[in-house]
Amino acid sequence: MHQFTTGEQVGDVTDAASREPVILTKHRKPRFVLMSYDHYERLRTGGDSRKVYRVSEMPADHVDQFEAETDRLARGEGYGDEP
């Protein structure tokens, strides 16, 4: 999460907040979190469909994908293809 001081340019802060929540600080202490309205609504309404599982409870298709990706990383692939 990015952090900004309360004295920074509003446009820079809102541009960053459109991508992810940002922390606004004053005297180096976190004071506020600014986020897009869509992000706020997902938090407020529970509209985030992502799920968290214990490894022992992970669905089989997730296990297959996880194993495939860890194998790919073990072969040294996938490190340079991130944006």
DSSP file (Angstrom, degrees, kcal/mol; ACC not computed):
  #  RESIDUE AA STRUCTURE BP1 BP2  ACC     N-H-->O    O-->H-N    N-H-->O    O-->H-N    TCO  KAPPA ALPHA  PHI   PSI    X-CA   Y-CA   Z-CA
    1    1 A M              0   0    0      0, 0.0    21,-0.2     0, 0.0     2,-0.1   0.000 360.0 360.0 360.0 131.2    0.0    0.0    0.0
    2    2 A H  E     -a   22   0A   0     19,-0.6    21,-3.6    14,-0.1     2,-0.4  -0.391 360.0-147.4 -74.7 153.9    1.4    3.4   -1.0
    3    3 A Q  E     -a   23   0A   0     19,-0.2     2,-0.3    -2,-0.1    21,-0.2  -0.966  15.7-179.7-123.4 142.4    1.8    6.2    1.6
    4    4 A F  E     -a   24   0A   0     19,-2.8    21,-3.5    -2,-0.4     2,-0.2  -0.954  26.0-121.2-133.9 153.6    1.5    9.9    1.0
    5    5 A T  E >   -a   25   0A   0     -2,-0.3     3,-1.5    19,-0.2    21,-0.2  -0.577  32.7-111.6 -86.6 161.3    1.8   12.9    3.2
    6    6 A T  T 3  S+     0   0    0     19,-1.4    20,-0.1     1,-0.3    -1,-0.1   0.613 114.6  62.5 -69.4  -9.7   -1.2   15.3    3.5
    7    7 A G  T 3  S+     0   0    0      2,-0.1    -1,-0.3     3,-0.0     3,-0.1   0.444  80.7 106.7 -93.5  -0.1    0.8   17.9    1.7
    8    8 A E  S <  S-     0   0    0     -3,-1.5     2,-0.1     1,-0.1    -4,-0.0  -0.289  84.6 -77.3 -79.6 165.3    1.2   16.0   -1.6
    9    9 A Q     >  -     0   0    0      1,-0.1     4,-1.7     4,-0.0     3,-0.2  -0.370  34.0-138.2 -64.0 132.3   -0.6   16.8   -4.9
   10   10 A V  H  > S+     0   0    0      1,-0.2     4,-2.9     2,-0.2     5,-0.3   0.877 100.5  56.9 -60.9 -40.5   -4.2   15.5   -4.9
   11   11 A G  H  > S+     0   0    0      1,-0.2     4,-2.3     2,-0.2    -1,-0.2   0.900 106.3  49.2 -60.7 -41.8   -4.0   14.2   -8.4
   12   12 A D  H  > S+     0   0    0     -3,-0.2     4,-1.9     2,-0.2    -1,-0.2   0.912 113.7  47.0 -62.6 -41.9   -1.1   12.0   -7.7
   13   13 A V  H  X S+     0   0    0     -4,-1.7     4,-2.5     2,-0.2    -2,-0.2   0.934 113.3  46.1 -67.7 -46.9   -2.8   10.6   -4.6
   14   14 A T  H  X S+     0   0    0     -4,-2.9     4,-1.3     2,-0.2    -1,-0.2   0.856 109.8  55.2 -68.5 -32.9   -6.2   10.0   -6.4
   15   15 A D  H  X S+     0   0    0     -4,-2.3     4,-0.5    -5,-0.3     3,-0.3   0.939 112.1  43.6 -61.2 -45.4   -4.4    8.3   -9.3
   16   16 A A  H >X S+     0   0    0     -4,-1.9     4,-2.0     1,-0.2     3,-1.3   0.902 111.1  54.6 -65.6 -40.6   -2.7    5.9   -7.0
   17   17 A A  H 3< S+     0   0    0     -4,-2.5    19,-0.9     1,-0.3    -1,-0.2   0.731  97.6  64.3 -67.9 -21.5   -5.9    5.3   -5.0
   18   18 A S  H 3< S+     0   0    0     -4,-1.3    -1,-0.3    -3,-0.3    -2,-0.2   0.751 111.0  37.8 -71.5 -21.1   -7.7    4.4   -8.2
   19   19 A R  H << S-     0   0    0     -3,-1.3    -2,-0.2    -4,-0.5    -1,-0.2   0.801 134.5 -16.2 -96.1 -35.9   -5.4    1.4   -8.5
   20   20 A E  S  < S-     0   0    0     -4,-2.0    -1,-0.4    14,-0.1    14,-0.1  -0.976  83.1 -74.7-162.7 158.5   -5.1    0.4   -4.8
   21   21 A P        -     0   0    0      0, 0.0   -19,-0.6     0, 0.0     2,-0.3  -0.320  48.1-158.1 -59.7 143.7   -5.8    1.8   -1.3
   22   22 A V  E     -aB   2  34A   0     12,-2.7    12,-2.6   -21,-0.2     2,-0.5  -0.918  12.0-127.7-124.0 152.5   -3.3    4.4   -0.2
   23   23 A I  E     -aB   3  33A   0    -21,-3.6   -19,-2.8    -2,-0.3     2,-0.5  -0.851  14.9-152.6 -99.6 131.4   -2.3    5.6    3.3
   24   24 A L  E     -aB   4  32A   0      8,-2.8     7,-3.1    -2,-0.5     8,-1.8  -0.912  18.8-166.1-101.6 127.8   -2.4    9.3    4.0
   25   25 A T  E     -aB   5  30A   0    -21,-3.5   -19,-1.4    -2,-0.5     2,-0.4  -0.779  16.2-165.6-114.1 157.1    0.1   10.3    6.8
   26   26 A K  E >  S- B   0  29A   0      3,-2.2     3,-1.4    -2,-0.3   -21,-0.0  -0.971  84.3  -4.2-140.1 125.7    0.5   13.4    8.9
   27   27 A H  T 3  S-     0   0    0     -2,-0.4    -1,-0.1     1,-0.3   -22,-0.0   0.894 131.0 -60.5  54.6  41.2    3.7   13.9   10.9
   28   28 A R  T 3  S+     0   0    0      1,-0.2    -1,-0.3     0, 0.0   -23,-0.0   0.579 113.9 115.9  66.2  13.0    4.8   10.4    9.7
   29   29 A K  E <  S-B   26   0A   0     -3,-1.4    -3,-2.2     0, 0.0    -1,-0.2  -0.938  74.1-110.4-112.8 134.0    1.8    8.7   11.3
   30   30 A P  E     +B   25   0A   0      0, 0.0    -5,-0.2     0, 0.0     3,-0.1  -0.405  44.6 162.1 -60.4 131.1   -1.0    7.0    9.3
   31   31 A R  E     +     0   0A   0     -7,-3.1     2,-0.3     1,-0.4    -6,-0.2   0.694  56.1   8.5-119.0 -38.4   -4.2    9.0    9.5
   32   32 A F  E     -B   24   0A   0     -8,-1.8    -8,-2.8     2,-0.0     2,-0.4  -0.945  53.6-138.3-144.3 160.4   -6.5    7.9    6.7
   33   33 A V  E     -B   23   0A   0     -2,-0.3     2,-0.5   -10,-0.2   -10,-0.2  -0.997  19.9-162.3-120.7 129.0   -6.9    5.3    3.9
   34   34 A L  E     +B   22   0A   0    -12,-2.6   -12,-2.7    -2,-0.4     2,-0.3  -0.939  19.5 158.9-112.8 131.6   -8.1    6.5    0.5
   35   35 A M        -     0   0    0     -2,-0.5   -17,-0.2   -14,-0.2   -18,-0.1  -0.936  44.6 -81.7-144.8 165.4   -9.5    4.0   -2.0
   36   36 A S     >  -     0   0    0    -19,-0.9     4,-2.3    -2,-0.3     5,-0.1  -0.281  40.1-117.4 -65.0 156.1  -11.7    3.9   -5.0
   37   37 A Y  H  > S+     0   0    0      1,-0.2     4,-2.7     2,-0.2     5,-0.2   0.881 115.5  55.4 -63.7 -37.5  -15.4    3.9   -4.4
   38   38 A D  H  > S+     0   0    0      2,-0.2     4,-2.2     1,-0.2    -1,-0.2   0.918 108.2  48.1 -60.8 -43.4  -15.7    0.4   -6.1
   39   39 A H  H  > S+     0   0    0      1,-0.2     4,-2.1     2,-0.2    -2,-0.2   0.927 111.6  50.3 -62.9 -44.4  -13.1   -1.0   -3.7
   40   40 A Y  H  X S+     0   0    0     -4,-2.3     4,-3.0     1,-0.2    -2,-0.2   0.918 109.4  50.9 -58.4 -45.2  -15.0    0.6   -0.7
   41   41 A E  H  X S+     0   0    0     -4,-2.7     4,-2.7     1,-0.2     6,-0.4   0.888 107.9  52.4 -63.1 -39.4  -18.3   -0.9   -1.9
   42   42 A R  H  X>S+     0   0    0     -4,-2.2     5,-1.3     1,-0.2     4,-1.0   0.913 113.8  43.9 -62.4 -41.1  -16.8   -4.4   -2.2
   43   43 A L  H  <5S+     0   0    0     -4,-2.1     3,-0.2     3,-0.2    -2,-0.2   0.928 115.9  47.5 -66.8 -44.3  -15.5   -4.1    1.3
   44   44 A R  H  <5S+     0   0    0     -4,-3.0    -2,-0.2     1,-0.2    -1,-0.2   0.876 121.2  34.3 -66.7 -39.3  -18.7   -2.7    2.7
   45   45 A T  H  <5S-     0   0    0     -4,-2.7    -1,-0.2    -5,-0.2    -2,-0.2   0.487 105.8-116.5 -97.7  -2.9  -21.0   -5.2    1.0
   46   46 A G  T  <5 +     0   0    0     -4,-1.0    -3,-0.2    -3,-0.2    -4,-0.1   0.788  65.2 146.8  72.5  25.2  -18.8   -8.2    1.2
   47   47 A G      < +     0   0    0     -5,-1.3     2,-0.7    -6,-0.4    -4,-0.1   0.390  29.1 111.2 -78.2   3.7  -18.8   -8.3   -2.6
   48   48 A D        -     0   0    0     -6,-0.7    -9,-0.0     1,-0.1     0, 0.0  -0.708  50.4-167.2 -81.6 114.9  -15.3   -9.7   -2.7
   49   49 A S        +     0   0    0     -2,-0.7    -1,-0.1     2,-0.1    -2,-0.0   0.457  46.2 119.3 -85.5   0.1  -15.6  -13.2   -4.0
   50   50 A R        -     0   0    0      1,-0.0     2,-0.3     2,-0.0    -2,-0.1  -0.362  49.8-153.4 -66.6 147.8  -12.1  -14.3   -3.2
   51   51 A K        -     0   0    0     -2,-0.0     2,-0.4     2,-0.0    -2,-0.1  -0.884   7.8-144.7-121.7 151.9  -11.9  -17.2   -0.7
   52   52 A V        -     0   0    0     -2,-0.3     2,-0.3     6,-0.0    -2,-0.0  -0.969  21.8-175.7-116.7 133.2   -9.2  -18.2    1.7
   53   53 A Y        -     0   0    0     -2,-0.4     2,-0.2     6,-0.0     5,-0.1  -0.932  28.6-120.2-126.5 149.4   -8.5  -21.9    2.4
   54   54 A R    >>  -     0   0    0     -2,-0.3     3,-1.6     1,-0.1     4,-0.6  -0.593  39.0-112.9 -73.5 151.6   -6.3  -23.9    4.7
   55   55 A V  G >4 S+     0   0    0      1,-0.3     3,-1.2    -2,-0.2    -1,-0.1   0.896 119.0  55.2 -55.9 -40.3   -4.0  -26.1    2.6
   56   56 A S  G 34 S+     0   0    0      1,-0.2    -1,-0.3    -3,-0.0    -3,-0.0   0.677 113.2  42.0 -68.1 -16.0   -5.8  -29.2    3.9
   57   57 A E  G <4 S+     0   0    0     -3,-1.6    -1,-0.2     2,-0.1    -2,-0.2   0.335  82.7 129.6-110.6   4.6   -9.1  -27.8    2.6
   58   58 A M    <<  -     0   0    0     -3,-1.2     5,-0.1    -4,-0.6    -3,-0.0  -0.373  65.9-108.2 -65.7 134.0   -8.0  -26.4   -0.7
   59   59 A P    >>  -     0   0    0      0, 0.0     4,-2.1     0, 0.0     3,-0.7  -0.267  28.7-113.1 -60.1 150.4  -10.1  -27.5   -3.7
   60   60 A A  H 3> S+     0   0    0      1,-0.3     4,-2.5     2,-0.2     5,-0.2   0.852 115.8  54.2 -56.8 -40.1   -8.5  -30.0   -6.0
   61   61 A D  H 3> S+     0   0    0      1,-0.2     4,-1.9     2,-0.2    -1,-0.3   0.842 109.0  49.5 -66.8 -30.6   -8.3  -27.6   -9.0
   62   62 A H  H <> S+     0   0    0     -3,-0.7     4,-2.9     2,-0.2    -2,-0.2   0.894 109.7  51.2 -70.8 -40.4   -6.5  -25.1   -6.7
   63   63 A V  H  X S+     0   0    0     -4,-2.1     4,-2.7     2,-0.2     5,-0.2   0.929 110.3  49.6 -60.6 -45.3   -4.0  -27.8   -5.6
   64   64 A D  H  X S+     0   0    0     -4,-2.5     4,-2.2     1,-0.2    -1,-0.2   0.924 113.6  45.1 -60.2 -45.9   -3.3  -28.7   -9.2
   65   65 A Q  H  X S+     0   0    0     -4,-1.9     4,-2.3     2,-0.2    -2,-0.2   0.912 113.1  50.5 -65.5 -42.5   -2.7  -25.0  -10.2
   66   66 A F  H  X S+     0   0    0     -4,-2.9     4,-2.5     1,-0.2     5,-0.2   0.927 112.0  47.0 -61.3 -46.3   -0.5  -24.4   -7.1
   67   67 A E  H  X S+     0   0    0     -4,-2.7     4,-2.2     1,-0.2    -1,-0.2   0.897 111.2  51.7 -64.0 -40.4    1.6  -27.5   -7.8
   68   68 A A  H  X S+     0   0    0     -4,-2.2     4,-1.9    -5,-0.2    -1,-0.2   0.909 112.6  45.5 -63.1 -41.7    2.0  -26.6  -11.5
   69   69 A E  H  X S+     0   0    0     -4,-2.3     4,-2.3     2,-0.2    -2,-0.2   0.886 112.1  49.8 -72.2 -38.5    3.2  -23.0  -10.6
   70   70 A T  H  X S+     0   0    0     -4,-2.5     4,-2.2     2,-0.2    -1,-0.2   0.883 111.2  50.6 -67.6 -35.4    5.6  -24.2   -7.9
   71   71 A D  H  X S+     0   0    0     -4,-2.2     4,-1.4    -5,-0.2    -2,-0.2   0.911 109.9  50.6 -63.3 -42.1    7.1  -26.7  -10.3
   72   72 A R  H  <>S+     0   0    0     -4,-1.9     5,-2.3     1,-0.2    -2,-0.2   0.910 111.8  46.7 -62.4 -43.4    7.4  -23.9  -12.9
   73   73 A L  H ><5S+     0   0    0     -4,-2.3     3,-1.7     1,-0.2    -1,-0.2   0.879 107.5  57.1 -66.5 -37.4    9.2  -21.7  -10.4
   74   74 A A  H 3<5S+     0   0    0     -4,-2.2    -1,-0.2     1,-0.3    -2,-0.2   0.809 103.7  54.0 -63.7 -29.1   11.5  -24.6   -9.3
   75   75 A R  T 3<5S-     0   0    0     -4,-1.4    -1,-0.3    -3,-0.2    -2,-0.2   0.454 123.9-107.8 -82.0  -0.5   12.6  -24.9  -12.9
   76   76 A G  T < 5S+     0   0    0     -3,-1.7     3,-0.3     1,-0.3     2,-0.2   0.619  78.2 130.0  84.9  13.6   13.5  -21.2  -12.8
   77   77 A E      < +     0   0    0     -5,-2.3    -1,-0.3    -6,-0.2    -2,-0.1  -0.657  51.7  33.7 -97.4 155.0   10.6  -20.1  -15.0
   78   78 A G  S    S+     0   0    0     -2,-0.2    -1,-0.2    -3,-0.1     3,-0.2   0.350  81.9 102.7  92.2  -7.3    8.1  -17.3  -14.4
   79   79 A Y  S    S+     0   0    0     -3,-0.3     3,-0.4     1,-0.2    -2,-0.1   0.851  86.0  39.6 -79.5 -32.5   10.4  -14.9  -12.5
   80   80 A G  S    S+     0   0    0      1,-0.2    -1,-0.2     3,-0.0    -3,-0.0   0.429  98.6  75.6 -97.0   1.1   10.9  -12.5  -15.4
   81   81 A D        +     0   0    0     -3,-0.2    -1,-0.2     2,-0.0    -2,-0.1   0.309  67.3 108.2 -99.0  11.2    7.4  -12.5  -16.9
   82   82 A E              0   0    0     -3,-0.4    -3,-0.0     1,-0.1    -4,-0.0  -0.660 360.0 360.0 -85.2 142.3    5.8  -10.3  -14.2
   83   83 A P              0   0    0      0, 0.0    -1,-0.1     0, 0.0    -3,-0.0   0.510 360.0 360.0 -67.9 360.0    4.8   -6.7  -15.3
